[in-house]
């Protein structure tokens, strides 16, 4: 096998990574973007170039011989930012842990180490690849030495060899040093000859061969160029020496020590977990030998049949718990879609079946409250089992939900990511199992042995991770949140998904027709005002009409031309009739495509309902979100948007009972801040915005007008989100100074709020996180950032999270309690929707009064606060009617 050495300019690559990637921080505030970028590039190199030997060269802080010769060498360079400096030692520890050779020598730069090692390696018969962002290294290229220059941050590499240098510059690689002697190098503060640029420099080097030969034959150079060189002979020679990479450093190189060695998978994966690089763990083996043990995430996969069933049931019943997972094919939510059901008592022996009769035979076990169910994404199992007549009970621990609580700011709760974080093994992802895009296949097309191995790995992982997560949950004081709120909520959300919400498709078709006619009329009017027909949806064509034909003032430009975004149109509003028409046109086009056409495309053909997916582990605040359709996003600010709610209707014999918390976040703020004036307003049942206006503007309550109330409302809600005086001025369209006066006046009168805002930011700075009333924890590394914009974001998150997160806790408790009460009282009415602070029950007409009483009682008593929780109740045949 040929010998291939990859030698990396460590400082160059780490700097490129640091500036190319956004600020990344661990939960406890350590910066990691440079380490992450360097590591991803390292994996790419290992995978794409398969080196046999590897080394990383670093500069040391000590001055080099170049600084001694020329005091201004690199003098203009800024010092290393603290955010980067703090990453250097952890990165070096990671490189050492990966058994990658590291080279440093005082008095010499990484370039010199690279130059010496690459030339000696070439002499030893190696193929050499130098990876750097510094084109100085191009002078080292030869038949055996190539230079890979980083482009576009660190995502791409441009390859140079001696032939490419000749093609690009018309010079041999070593002549690039002569060129630098003449033209200098601004990045390194190498002076060169003032007035000599690259074009002239290349011409001179081509003509004379070297700087020395040029200086010896200056009489052949004509005009001002000769004079410039004559006046800077010494500087040219110094510049050449500064630009010359040393290739004969006083070091002994044992190339065996540069061999790409095996490393300890567990040690490196633990370091990745510490850096919170869980997504990179799967790449640890890419192009690299590792001392990775046979994965610890393994199970014995067995067929479940009538012979093996009794012993398994006895074992599970005896210990009172089980782990299980279903794999389903794509299909209608109300159909039997399970391809494979896998279950195990302890994760070691996993039993599998795809037999429908056997799955139904397991119904008693699956519906038993006494047997606790553990798994990953149990809501998926709940929904998959409903068409089999099985109501899954006893869902006691979900690995995904627990991980979400442990790290609410995480971006990936996939089973393979969780496995990578906690265990020294890797799991196949769903994408790797089923493919994606054109290669996507349905679960029933996958070989059953593959499916067994897949689910067996997940269940083995669950059995090993559960005790580790349980420990973390206890450490964070989140036992009540997990076991009494989030886990019971799994069943509630599963039920809501399965029940769905009925859509009146006739109204939807009417709206489509209505919207289409209005859009066509708007299109006609816009073209009339423009004086010509054009594509309104083309920003380029619209920009020409607005700013060239109609001569409206240009607000903002983009790389491709004029900006015509919503903010631009808002600023142009009132300057021409066409602007408001375009705004209305865009709103209607979006409503029609997203909600009217979109809803028609996802109405279930068998149920006539839309079955939204409710996401429990998405938002960092604890709020539930929904997709396909996103029920949280049905627009209600415009009347035309509110009309969309008419399509969501209760089934025959039912009404919607709609219960909405009144100002829940302000009430929670009053409780958390313990502000007497704010609490007093709620205790007296006063309109809190009117009371706030009275306080802020110093007028009696009865003299508060609409403008004052609106300003107070903006301040009240703005305070929750840590609004700035600039933000408030924009919201209210008032001067910044006036907005500042409002905020200062508010905080001086509501001293409890001011004290809370200051103390919660201090807490976040000290602890790295903030918590809700139920100890839901959110880590806020942003608050420790040195970037003022990011730091201020962190402060706002610290102020808002306990309030918004506690509101999420309250609504979740209410959902669980309402769901349980409806069942406990034997009612047929179903909780079918949650949107923000609102719960909707599809209530049978003869049960309506009971349902409304349950909603009010459970929502108002979901959590005991120092102020009352107030609920607004309404009912109607459609969602629109309830409002």
N, C-alpha and C positions, 0 to 999 in steps of 0.2 A: 504493500500500500504506500502511495506517495505521501510525503510529509508536508502538511500544510499548517503554517503558523499564522494565527490571527493575533495581531498586536494592537491594542486599543489605547488611544490617547485619552486617558481617564478624565483629565480636567476638561478637555474639549467637549467630550461627550456629556459629562455631567452638567456643564454649563448650558449646552444646547438643550438638554432635557429640562433644566430648571426654567429657562426662559420660554420654551416652547409650550409647556403644559401649564394649565391653570393651577392656582394654589390648591394643593391637596394637603389635608391634615388628618391625623388620627383623631379619635374621639377625645384624647387628652391633650390635643393641641400641638403635636409634633408635625413638622412639615415633612412631606414625603414625595413631592412631585418629581424631584430630581432622581431620587432612588427608583421610583416607579418607571420613569422614562428610560433611565439607564438599563434597568432590568429587562424591560420589554425589547429594547434594542439588542441586548445581549442574547435573549432567546431567539430573536430573528437571525442574528449572525450564526448562532449554533445550528439553527434549523436549515438556513439557506447555504451555508458554506462548509458545514461539517468539518471543522478543523481537527487536526490530531493534536496540536499544541496551541496554547493560548496564554496571553499575558496582558496585564493592564498596567500602563505606566502613568505615574502621577508626578506632578511638580511638588516640591517641598517649599516651605515658606522662605527658607534661607536664600539670600541673593546669589545669583549665578555669576560666572565669569563675564557675561555680557553686561551686567549692571556695573561691574568693576571697570570695564573698559569704557562704557558710555553711561554716565550717570542718569541720563534722561530716558534710558531704555524702558519702554512700557510705563513711563512715569505718569502719563495722562489717564491710565486705566483706573477705574473706580475699584475700591476694595470689594472683597467678596461680601454680598449681603448676608446678614445674620441668618436669614431663612435658608440660605444655601449652606453656609458654614456648618450649621447644626446637623446637616445631612451627610457630611463627608465621612465622619468616623463610622456611623451606622452602615453607610454604603461599603466602606472598606471591610467591616466585619462580615457583611453579607458576601462579598467577593471571596474572602478567606474561607467562609463556611462552604461556599460552592467549590472549594479547592481550586480556585483559579489563581494562577501565579500573579504576584504583584511586584512591580519594580519601582523603586524610588532611590534617588541619590542626591545628597546635598551638593549644591554648587552647579548642578546641571538641570536642565529642563527636561520635561517628558519627551520633547522632540529629539533631544540628544540620546536619551535612552533608546527610543524607538529607532533612531538612525543606526546606532551601534548594533543593537540586537538584530535588526532586519538585515544589515549587511553581513554580519557573521552567519546568520541563518542561511542567507543566500549562498554563502561559501560552503555551507554544510549540505547543500542540495535541497533546501526547503523551498516550497512555494510560499511567498509571504504576502499577507493582506494587512495593510495598515488602515485602521479605521479612525478617522479624525474629521473635525470640521475646519481644520486649518490647512489652507492650500500651500503653506510652506513645505509640507511633506511631499509635494509633487517632485521636488528635486531628488527624492530617493527612488523614484520609479526606475524599473529596468525590465529585462525580459522575465525575471523571476519575482519582481516586487511590484505589486499593484497597490494603489491608494484608493480607498473608498471614502468619498467626501459626503458628509451628511447634508441632506437637503430638506427643505420644508420641515424645519424643526429637526425631528429625528426619524421621521416616518419613511424617508427615501434615501437611497445611497447612489452616488454617481461614481462610476468606476473609471480610473485613469491608469494607463500603463505608458511605457516610453513612446510607443507609436502614437498614442492619443496626444501626448505633449507636443510631439513634432507636428502633428496635424493641426492642433489648436494654436500653437505659438510659433511654429517654424523653428523652434530651438530644441536642442538636446536637453534632457532633464537638468543636468548640472549647470547649464547656461542660465537657468532661471535664477540662480544665485547672482550671476553677473547683472541680470536684469534688475534684481532687487537693489544691488549696489547703486545703480543709476536712478531708478525711480522711487526707491525707498518703500516704506510700508507704514501707512498711517496707523493701522491697528496695533502695531508694536512700537510706534513712535520712532521708527528707523528713518533718518532724515533723507538719505539719498542725495541727489543733486537737484537743488531747487530749479523748477522750470522744465525738468525732463519727465515726461509722462510715459505711459506704457508703449504707445505707438512709436515714439522716437527711440525709446530704450531698446525695443525689439529690433528696430532697424540697425542701430549701432552694434548690438551684440551679434546680429547676423553678419554684419560687414567685417567686424574685427575679431570675432570668435570668443573673446574674453575681455573683461574689464581691464586687466593688466596690459593686454595687447593694444587696447584702445588708448590707454594712458601713455604707452610708449610711442604711439603714432598719432598724437593729437594734431600734428601739422596737417594731416590729411582731412581733418574735420573743418568745415567752413562756418563762418558767421558767428551768430550769438551762441549757438550750441557749444562751440569750442570754448568761448569765453566762460560760459556757465560751468563747464567741466574743469577748466583751468583754475577757476576760483574755488573749486570744491573737491580737489583731488584727494585730500586727506579724508574728507567726509565720505567720499565714495568708497574708499578702501575700508574704512571703519564700517560702513553700512553693509558691505559685502561680508565682512567677518561676522557681523551681528546676524546676518541672514543665513549664514552657513550652518547647517545642522552637523554636529559632531558625530562622526561615525567610528571613532576609535577611543571611546571612553575607557578609563581604567577600571573595567569590571570584568570579572570572569563569569561566563555564562555556561551553566550546565543545562543543555537543552532537555535532558530527561526531566528536569524540575518544571519545565513548561508543558509537560504532557497533560492532556485533558483527563483529569482523574475522576474516579467515582466520588460522589459526596453522599453525606448522610441525608436522605430524603426527609427524615423526621425533623432534624435540626433546622434545615432550610425552610421547611413548611411552617415550622413554629415561628421562625423569623418573619415569614410572610404574614402569618396570622397577627404577629405583633405590629407589623406595618399596616395591617388591614388590607393586604393584597390577596384576598381569598380567591379572586378570579384568576390569579396567575399560577396558583398551585398546580393546576392541571398541566401547565407548560413546563413543569420542572424536568420532565424527562425528555423534552423535545431536543433532539440532536445531541443528547448528553447521556453518558452512562451515569446511573445513580445507584446508590446502595439502597434502593427502594425495596423493602421486603415484599414478599407476596402480600398483596393488599390485605389489611386487617378487616376490610369491609367485605366479608364473604359469608356465604351461608350454604348449607346443604339443601338443594332444591328437590322437593319430592312431590309426587302426584297425590292430590287429595281424591280419595274415592270412598266408597261405602266401607271398605275394609279398614282404611286408616283413620276414618272420621271418628269413631267412638273413642279411641285412645287420645286423640288430639283434643276432643271436647272435654274429656275427663281432666286432662292436664290444665287446659285453660280455665275450666270451672274451679279446679282446685286452687289455682294461684290467683284467680279473680281478675286477670287482665290478659290482653292480647294486642298484638300489632297486626294491622292489615292494610292492604292497598288494592285498589281496583284499577285496571287498565280498560278504558272504554274506547269504542270506535266513535267517529264523528256521526252524529245522527240527531234526530228529534229528541228533545229533553224528556219527553214523556214515553219514549220507546225504551225497550230493554237493549242496552248498548254494551254491556260488560263483556269484554273478550276474555279477561283473566281476573280472577279474584285470588289474592295471595294472603295467607295468614300464618302467624307464628306465635308461639307462646313466649319465646325469649330471644328471637333473632338468629338462633343457630340453625334450627331446622325449619325451613319455610315450605308450607304446603300450598299447592296451586290447583285451581280448577277453573274451567271455562264452561262447565256443564250447568245449564239453566236450572234444572231440577235440583241439583246439589246446592246451588246458590240459594234457592228458595228454602231448601232444607235448613240452611244456616240462619234463617230468619229469627228463630227463637233466641239464638246466641247473640245476634246482632242487635236485637231489640231489648236485650236484657240490661237493665240499669246496674245490676250487680257486677257484671263483667265490664271492667273499664277498657275503653278502646284508646289505643295510642297509634299515632301514625304521622304521615306528612300530608298536609292539605286535606284534612278529613271532610271538609265541606264538599269536595269533589266526590268522595265516597257516599256522603249523605244523598246527594242529588242523583248519583248513578243508581242507588238502591231503591229509590222511590217507585220507579215503574214496576219493580218486582213485588210491590206491596210491603216493602220493608222500611219502617221508620227507624233509622239508626239511633240508638240511645247509648248513653254512657260514654260520650266523647270526653275524655278526661285530660288528654295531653296531645297537643299538635306541635310538632317540631318547628314548623314554619311560623306559627303564631308566637311560640315562645321566643324564637330568634328575633322576630319583629319587636317584641317587647325589650329584649336585651339590647338590641341595636336598632332603634327606630329610624335612624338616619341612613341605614344601609340601603344600598341600591339593588342588592341581589340576595334573595332568600331561596334560591333554587336548592334542590336537595344536594346537587353536586358541590355547590358553594359552601353549604353548611358542613358537608363531609370534609371538604378541604380545610375548613377553619378548625374543626375539632379533632379530626382523626388523621392518621398518617397513610391515608389511602385515597384513591379517587373513584368517583362514580361516573357512569355514563349519563350524559344529559338527555333530556327528551328529544332535543334536536338531533343529537347523535343517533338516537334510536330510530326516529321517524323521518329524519331528513328535513329539508326546507325547500321552499320555492318549487322548482320543477322536479326535484327529487323527493318531495314530500310523499309519504305513503301512509295509508291508514293502518291502525293498530292490528286489524285482522289480517293484514298482508305480511305482518312480521312473523317469523318463525317462533313457535311457542317456546322453544328452548331459550331464545333471545329474550323474550318477554319475562320468562321465569328468572333468568339471571338478573335482569333489570330490576324487577320488583323485589327480588331476594336481596339485592344490594341495598335498596332503599330501606327495607325493613331491618336489615342487619345494622345499617347506619343509625336508624331511629333508636334501636335498642341500646346502642353504645352512647349516643349523644344525649339521650333523655336525662340520665343522672347528672351529666355535666351541666346541662341547661338548668335543671332543677336547682342546683347549687347556686348558679348565678341569679336565678329568680329570687331565691331567699336572700342572697347578699344585697340585692337591690330593693328588698322589701316589697316585691310585686306579687306576693302569693295571692292576695285577695283579687287583684286586677286580673291575673291569669285565670284562676280557678272559679271565681264567682262572676266575672264579667266576660272576658274574651272567649273562654271555652264554651260557656252556655250560648254565647252569641253565634258560634259556628252553626248550631242547629237553626237558630232564628234566620240567619242569612240564607242558609240552604233552603229552608222552607219558602222564604220570600222569592228566591230564584225559581223554585219549582212551581209555585203558584202563579207568578207573573201578574201582569195587569192587563185588563181587557182593552182592546183598541177598537173604536168605532171606525171601520174602514170607509164607510160612506162619508163621514165627516172629513176624513183624511183626503179622500178623493175631491170633495168639494173645496177643501183648502188648497189642494194642488191646482185646481182650475182657477180659483180666486187669485192665488199668488201668481200664476202664469199670466193672467190677464193684466194684473197690476204691473208686473215686471215689463210686459210688452208695452203698456202705456208709458211707463217711466222711460223705457228705451227710446220711444218715439219722441218724448218731450226733450230728453237729453240731446238727441240728434238734432232736433229743431233749434235748440239754443246754441248748439255747436256749429250749426250751419252745414253740417255734412254727416254722413254715416261713418261710424268707426267702431272698433271693438272696445266696448267700455271695460271689458275685463283685462285688456292689455295695458299695463302701467305705462309702457312706452308710448302707445298711441294716445292714451288719455293725457299724458304729460305734454305732448305736442299741442293738443287742443287747448289745455288750460293755460300753459305758460308761453306758447308761441302764437297761437291764433287769438286767444282771448286776452293775452297779455296780463294775466294775473301774476302777482309777485311770487317769485321762486322762494319757497320756504326751506327746502332741503334737497340736496342732490345725493345720488348714489353713484356707484361705479358705472352703472349702465345708463344713467340719465337722471331725469327728474323723479323725486319721490312723490308718490300720490297716496301715501298711507293714511290711516284714520286721523293721526295727529295733524298731518298737513291739511287735510280737508276741514278739520275742526278750526284751524287757524284762518282758513279761507272763507269760513261760513259767513254769509252776509255780504260778501263782496260781489257775488254773482248768483243768479237764481239756479244755475246749473249745479252748484256745489251741494246744496241740500238734496237735490234730486239724485245725485250720484251716491250720496250717503245712504239714502233710503233704498236705492236700487241694490246696493251691496248688501244691506241688511236683509232684504227680502230674498235675494239670490241665495244667501247663506242659509236662511231659514228653510227655504224650499229644498235645497240640495241635502242639507244635513239632517233636518228633522222630518219634513214631509216625505220626500223621496226615500230618505234613509229609513224612516219607520216602516214605510210600505215594504221595504226590502227585507225586514227582519221580523215581521209579524208571523207568528207560528201558524203554519197551515192547519194544524189539528186543533189548536186551542183558541186561535184568534187573539192570542195574547202576546205581549212582548215579555221575554224572560231575561231581564237584565242580569248581568253578573255583578254581584256586590263584592267589592274588594276590601278585605280586612287588614291587609298588610302593605298598603301603598303609601299613605300619607304619614309624614313625620309627626303630625300633631295627634294622631289617633282617630281622626275623622274617617268615616266610611266613604268610599267612592264607588261609582258604578260605571259600567261600560256596556256597550251594545244593547240598548242605548244608554248614554250617560244621562240618567234621570236628574242628576244634580244640576245639569246645565241647561235644562229647558228654559229658554229666555222668558223673563216675565216683566222686564222693565218697560218694554213697548207693548201697547195693546195688541198689535199684530202678533207678537210673540206669545202673549198670554192666551191668545185664541187657540194655540196648540194644545193647551191643557183640556180643551173640549173633547179631544179625541180619546182621552183616557177616561173610561167609563166603568161604572160598577155593573156587574152582571144582573140579569133579570132577578127581581126580588130583593135586590141589595141596594145600599147606598154607601157612599164613602163617608166614613167618620174621620175627620181631619183634626188633629190636635197639634198645635204649634206653640213651642215655648216662647214666651214674651221676654225679649231682651235678656236672654240667658247669660250671655257673656258679660254684660254689665252687672248683672246680679252676682255672678261669680267673682268679678273684680271687686265689688263691694265687700264680699265675704273675705276674699284673700287679703285685700288691703286693710280690712277692718276699719274703713273710713266711716266715721260717725255720721257725717252729713249725707253721704251716699246711701248708707244703710237706712237712715231716717226717711229719705225720699221713698224707698221701696216699702218700708214698714207702714208708711202712711198711705201707700197706694197712689202717690203723686206721679204725674208724668215726669220721668226723670230728666228729660231733655229741657222741659220748661223750668224745672227746679234748678238745673245746672245753669241755664241762661240767666235766671234770677240772681244766682250767686256770682257768675262771671261778669255780668253787666251791671250788677248792683242796683237792680230795680225790683219792686215787688212782683210776685208771681203773676198777679192779674194784669200787670203792664207789659209782660213779655209778648212781643209780636212774633209773627211767622219767621221773619229774617233772623231775629235773635235765637229762636228755637232751632232753626236749621243750622246756625253757626255752632250752637251748643251741642247739637247732635253730631256734627262733624268732629268736634273736639272730643266728645265722649267716646265715639268709636275709634277716632284717631289715636287717642291715648292708649287704647288696648293694643294697637299695632305699633306703638312707639313712634308716632308720626312726628316729623320735624316741622319747624315753622315754615320751611319752604314747601313741604308737602301739603300742609294745611292751607297755605296761601293759594296753591294751585287748585285745591279742591273747592275752595270758597271764592276763588277769583278775587282775592283781596291782596294788598301789599304784604310782603314778608314781615315788615315791622308790625303791622296790625295783627297778623297771625301769631307772631311771637307774644304780643300783649295778651291775646286770648289764652294761649297756653300757660304763660306765666301767671295770669290771673286765676286760671283753673287750678294750677298746682299750689298756689298760695292758699286757696280756700279749701281744697281737698288735700290736706297735708298727708293723710294716710296713703293716698295714691302716690304722692311724690316720694314718700319714704319707701314704699314698695318698689317703685321703679329703680331707685338707687340701690336698695339692698339686694334685689334679685340679680342685678348686673354684677354686683360684688360677689354674690354667691356663685354665679356662673364663672367668673374669673378665677375664683378660688378652687372650685370643684370640677369645672369643665362641663357641667350639665345643670339642667333645672328639672323640676318634677311637678306633676299635677297633684291634685288632692288625693288621688289614689296611687301616688308614687310612679305614675307613668313617666319614664325618664327620657329626656332628649339631650343628647350630647351636642354642645355648641362650640366646636373648635374655633369658629369664626371670631368669637369674642376675644381670642388671644392673638389675632392676626395683627401684623404691623401695617397692613394696608388699611388706611382710615375708612375707606368705603366698606370693605369687608368687615372691619371691626364694628362699625355702626350697624351693619346688618345683624351681626351677632348680638349686639345690645338689644335691638328690636325683637329678635327671636327670643331672647331671654325674658323680656317683659311680656311678650304675647303668649308664649307656649304654655305656661301654667294656667292661663285663663282659657285659651282656646282648647287646650288639651283636656282641661277639667270639664268643659262643656261637652266634649266628645265622650268622656267617661260617663257623664250624667245621662246623655241620650242613649248610650249603650245599655246602661242599667235599666233605664225605662223600657227599652225594647225587649230585653230579657223578661222583665217583670210583666209587661203587657202580654207577651207571647204565652207565658206560663199561666197567667190568670185566665186568659181566653180558653185554654185547654182545661184548666182545673175546674172551671165553672160549666164545662160541657157545651160551650158555644161552638157554633159552626163558622162564625165570623173569623176572618184571617187577617193578620198583619201582613200587608203586601208591599209597603213602600216606606222608606225613610229618606228624607231629603233635608239635609242640613239639620234644623232643629224641629223638624216636622215629621209626625208619624201618621200614616194613613192605613185604616182598617177597612177592608171590604166587609161591611156589616149587613147581615140579614135584617130586613126592615123590622121584624118582630124582636130582634135582639139589640136594636139601635141604642135604646136608652141604657141598657146594661153595658154595652161597649163604651159609650161615652163616659159613663161613670167610672169604668175601669181605666180608661185612658187618663182621665183627670186625676184619679187617685194615685195611680202608679207613677205618672209623670211628675206630679207635684211632690211626691214623697220619695223620689228616686234617690235623693241624697239630702241629708239634713244640713242646711246652711243657716247662717245667721240672718238671712233675709228669705222671704218666701219665694218659691219657684211658682211662677204664674203661667197658666196654660190657656190659650185661646182655642175654643172648640167651634167647629162648624161642620156642616154636612151638605151633601148634594149628590146628584146622580152622576155628575162628572167632576173631575178634579177642578175644572174651571168654576163650577158652581159653588165649590166649597170656599172660594175666595171672593 
